[in-house]
Amino acid sequence: MSTNLLTTVSTTNRYPPHLGDLLDRVATEQIPLTATYQGQVFVAMVPIKDAELFEEIEDHIDSAYIEEARQEEGSIPWEQVKKELGL
């Protein structure tokens, strides 16, 4: 069962909500919001705390991949790669 945590605002009518109103809603209600145009999501807005959390999660995932790569046999030291690429 999928739960959609995003609030969607449709901008298919002639007078779409003003961007400032949407940003105020994201900031004051601390909720992510998507806007659609012609049935397609074209922008997502999230509170900064959520964006920072996404970046933190990405950093942890990247760190795990880096550590995993370091443990692989036959990995090439970065200094050797730079030398071979002329960097």
Legacy VTK file of the C-alpha trace (Angstrom):
# vtk DataFile Version 3.0
C-alpha trace
ASCII
DATASET POLYDATA
POINTS 87 float
0.000 0.000 0.000
1.515 3.312 -1.091
0.892 6.479 0.880
1.373 9.794 -0.872
2.733 12.307 1.613
2.824 15.129 -0.922
0.044 17.648 -1.278
-0.678 18.325 -4.937
-1.866 21.629 -6.332
-3.319 21.654 -9.825
-2.374 24.585 -12.031
-4.476 23.536 -15.015
-7.060 26.244 -14.466
-6.796 29.689 -16.002
-5.680 31.364 -12.772
-3.129 29.152 -10.985
-2.090 29.819 -7.382
0.648 32.403 -6.973
4.098 30.999 -6.298
4.360 33.056 -3.131
1.182 31.479 -1.777
2.555 28.000 -2.442
5.890 28.823 -0.811
4.112 30.285 2.213
2.114 27.082 2.543
5.232 24.903 2.432
6.982 27.147 4.969
4.131 27.587 7.427
2.599 24.121 7.279
6.005 22.397 6.935
4.646 20.054 4.270
6.050 19.035 0.893
3.978 20.190 -2.037
3.900 19.320 -5.732
2.333 21.348 -8.504
0.961 19.823 -11.678
0.404 21.246 -15.120
-1.639 19.386 -17.709
-1.713 16.340 -15.455
2.061 16.139 -14.970
3.994 17.018 -11.824
6.421 19.750 -12.838
7.757 21.044 -9.540
8.112 19.881 -5.959
8.699 22.161 -2.998
9.841 20.883 0.376
10.646 22.549 3.685
14.396 23.118 4.065
14.548 20.646 6.967
13.356 17.934 4.584
15.878 18.939 1.904
18.666 18.831 4.500
17.491 15.389 5.612
17.550 14.168 1.983
21.129 15.404 1.632
22.134 13.716 4.884
20.617 10.429 3.717
22.430 10.741 0.374
25.713 11.392 2.205
25.259 8.231 4.298
24.458 6.178 1.204
27.506 7.597 -0.592
29.705 6.816 2.417
28.467 3.227 2.457
29.242 2.843 -1.255
32.692 4.349 -0.783
33.477 2.000 2.091
32.204 -0.966 0.097
34.397 0.012 -2.866
37.430 0.349 -0.604
36.918 -3.209 0.617
36.843 -4.673 -2.881
39.830 -6.667 -3.966
41.685 -5.262 -6.898
40.660 -1.680 -6.328
42.997 0.919 -7.788
44.419 3.638 -5.516
43.201 7.149 -6.394
46.753 8.416 -6.882
47.327 5.760 -9.539
44.074 6.648 -11.313
44.985 10.338 -11.348
48.434 9.547 -12.742
46.972 7.321 -15.478
44.454 10.010 -16.432
47.066 12.763 -16.339
45.353 14.665 -13.574
LINES 1 88
87 0 1 2 3 4 5 6 7 8 9 10 11 12 13 14 15 16 17 18 19 20 21 22 23 24 25 26 27 28 29 30 31 32 33 34 35 36 37 38 39 40 41 42 43 44 45 46 47 48 49 50 51 52 53 54 55 56 57 58 59 60 61 62 63 64 65 66 67 68 69 70 71 72 73 74 75 76 77 78 79 80 81 82 83 84 85 86
